[in-house]
């Protein structure tokens, strides 16, 4: 009888897991302000790894890299990171002095995150684009990341309801048919999902790696284009397992 009950319970759990989508993971680089209007501004950025719609954090060990790109140059910001608690988990904060006009692309490369539920490691190359003092060029420049989303809609100065369009790149080439997960950063906790499927939206890129998604609410929206790496990494037990690569970009939409 006990064996039968245990079997039924396990079956029920498996059926529940099969009918409920898994929570999507998002690397996060969120600036305090989406647009900088005043010269000599000190911009604050929060770095995290989370399920943004449900406001569930995960541990983010100190990233492998954190940089800013502007006008074709790259500046290493790794030493600016300060440990912080974000969504009740380990995160990081950075402060960067913006001295001149430009379009600043902030990029985080995390350490691989082992996800036992998916039996793989996750690496999300995460970026956000911040314009300063009226500059409006360079927002579509590729950065040469292993995988990235190139915005085809200017990723700032947008209203809620605008459609974000991007091109998924991997190894310098367009990634045909890429699956892109989309989530809203539910900072105020005032948005509710009618079903689990509404938490993480999913859109497929076309044969040129291009996708579009209309964002209905004001605030930060994350886009994560997923692909499988051509290498493996050891799990905590030393077994070689697959690696999920994510090209993540965060875009703010104003009311």
HUJOLIN-V387723 format. One record per pair of residues at least 6 apart in sequence whose ideal C-beta (glycine too) atoms are under 7 Angstrom apart, sorted by the first residue. I is the first residue (numbers start at 1). GAP is how many residues later the second one is. Records with the same first field share a line. If there is no record, write none. Layout:
BEGIN
I=GAP, GAP
END
This chain:
BEGIN
20=176
21=175, 176, 179
22=95
23=28, 31
24=27, 157, 159, 176, 200
25=24, 26, 97
26=24, 26, 98, 157, 196, 198, 222
27=22, 81, 83, 97, 99, 219, 221
28=19, 20, 21, 22, 24, 98, 194, 222
29=16, 18, 77, 79, 97, 98, 99, 221
30=15, 16, 98, 155, 190, 220
31=12, 14, 97, 99
32=11, 12
33=10
34=96, 122, 218
35=96, 121
36=7, 62, 94, 96, 97
39=94
40=59
41=57
42=53, 55
43=53, 55, 87
44=49, 51
45=48, 49, 61
46=40, 45, 47
47=13, 16, 19, 44, 45, 47, 61
48=9, 12, 38, 39, 43
49=9, 11, 61, 64
50=6, 7, 8, 37
52=131, 132, 133, 134, 170
53=130, 131, 133, 140, 146
54=145
55=32, 131, 134
56=31
57=29, 30, 31, 32
58=31
59=30, 31
60=30, 31, 32, 50
61=29, 50
62=19, 30
63=29, 45, 46, 47, 48
64=45, 46, 47
65=13, 44
66=11, 12, 15, 28, 42
67=7, 8, 9, 10, 40
68=7, 9, 28, 36, 37, 38
69=36, 38, 74
70=32, 33, 34
71=31, 67
77=17, 19
80=14, 15, 16
81=11, 13
82=10, 11
83=9
84=7, 8, 9
85=6
98=6, 34
101=31, 32, 33, 34
102=30, 33
103=26, 28, 32, 34, 35, 36
104=26, 28
105=22, 24, 38
106=21, 22, 24
107=18, 19, 20, 36, 38
108=18
109=16
110=13, 14
112=9, 10, 11, 121, 131
113=8, 9
114=7, 121, 122
115=7
119=122
120=121, 122, 123, 124
121=112, 120, 122
122=122, 124
123=120, 122, 123
124=100, 122, 124
125=20, 21, 22, 23, 121, 122, 123
126=122
127=21, 122
128=121, 122
129=10, 26, 27
131=25
139=12, 15, 16
140=10, 11
142=6, 8, 27
146=25, 99
147=22, 23, 78, 80, 98, 100
148=21, 99
149=17, 18, 19, 74, 76, 98, 100
150=16, 17, 19
151=15, 98
152=13, 14, 15, 58
153=9, 10, 11, 12
155=94, 96
156=96
158=93, 95, 96
159=94, 95
160=55, 56, 57, 58, 93, 94, 95
161=53, 55
162=53, 91
163=49, 50, 51
164=48, 49, 51, 59, 87
165=45, 47
166=45, 57, 83
167=7, 41, 42, 43
168=6, 7, 10, 12, 37, 41, 57, 79
169=6, 40
170=57
174=34, 35
175=30, 34, 50, 52
176=29, 31, 32, 33
177=27, 28
178=27, 31, 47, 49
179=23, 25, 47
180=23, 25, 31, 43, 44, 45
181=19, 21, 43, 45
182=19, 21, 31, 39, 41
183=16, 17, 39
184=7, 33, 35, 37
185=34, 35, 37
187=32
191=26
193=6
201=12
203=8, 10
204=7
205=6
215=6, 38
218=35, 36, 37
219=34
220=30, 32
221=30, 32
222=26, 28
223=25, 26
224=22, 24
225=21, 22
226=18, 20
227=18
228=14, 16
229=14, 16
231=12
232=8, 9, 10, 11
233=8, 10
234=6
235=6
END
